Amino acid sequence: MSSATSPPVVEGEADFHYPAAGKPLKTWYKVTGELTPTSTPLFILHGGPGVGSEAYNILSDLTVKYGIPIIQYDQVGCKRSTHLQEKADAGEEFWSDNLFVTELHNLVRHFGLDADGRQYHILGHSWGGMFGSTFAAGRPKGLSKYVIMSSAPSIKLWVDAQNTLRKTLPKEIQDVMERCEKEGKTDTEEYQGAMMEYYARFMCRLDPVPDDIMDGLAELSRDPTCYAAMWGPSEWFVNGTLQNWSVLDKVSAINVPVLLLNGRYDEAQDSCMSAFFDRLARAKWVQFAESSHMSHFEERERFMQVVGEFLTKDTA
């Protein structure tokens, strides 16, 4: 999709006060499109945790075709927002979804979208759909619609899905993973290579993988603090503070229209998405037949149409 006139882009930082951090924080953001007193922007909650927002630059298609302003941001702990390496061992009291839910509330206030009569949407991808669901279940003022993209309402459901997919890999790849995990060598090139084989099947099936996606994965090497503290060595080996995380008991409290998205070959298998769908009162579920975890790249045109029409048309 293209346009003779590119939408305006504004970058900035929002001050974020979170006492447990022990220092002032800043959240870097980018706004694509015009934010007016009557516009309804879309906040993009990136995955990871800790990969940054580059992989969602492509969502400017929604601004060009549907006039939807996009607010994407780097969650604290990564990229251009405040890093938190000194909190690597802070544990679950610090590294919980509350940090990121609070950050999102702060951004909503920063843009004045908690004011009477204002509205906004959110799109949560993968990890973003996890803490985004905690946010939405709190029924925040102004939230209009919610897109849950390739996510899961509990870590157990996510890990079960990854282990099922892992068994479909060539045996030699599985053997490398099992041996490295057993020997505590998940930071080796051998293990990382096995992970890339997994990603090529279930994270992004495009070859080559788009640079904006690769840049996010590279951030996990540049500053692994957030991912290592909250998640662990890999998608299926979760030993961080999120290992027992679940929002299953809160999903039914979400009272706005929800669009569920996943790919046929997605890390977020149907077992993950159906657990959302079965608990939501107002939900539509669309699956992309040729996609894995990055359907906004893998089936770009259809993805933008599905999301754009959901956000701009009345939903019962």
Salt bridges, closest charged atoms under 4 A:
ASP15 OD1 - LYS26 NZ 2.51
GLU54 OE1 - LYS79 NZ 2.52
GLU54 OE2 - ARG80 NH2 2.68
ASP61 OD2 - ARG300 NE 2.59
ASP74 OD2 - ARG80 NE 2.89
GLU86 OE2 - LYS23 NZ 2.88
ASP116 OD1 - LYS141 NZ 2.42
ASP160 OD2 - LYS156 NZ 2.82
ASP175 OD2 - LYS171 NZ 2.95
GLU181 OE2 - ARG166 NH1 2.90
GLU183 OE1 - LYS185 NZ 3.40
GLU190 OE2 - ARG179 NH2 2.53
GLU197 OE1 - ARG201 NH1 3.12
ASP215 OD2 - LYS79 NZ 2.42
ASP215 OD1 - ARG222 NH2 3.59
GLU219 OE1 - ARG222 NE 2.88
ASP223 OD2 - HIS83 ND1 2.47
ASP266 OD1 - HIS293 ND1 2.69
GLU267 OE1 - HIS293 NE2 3.69
GLU309 OE1 - LYS313 NZ 3.90
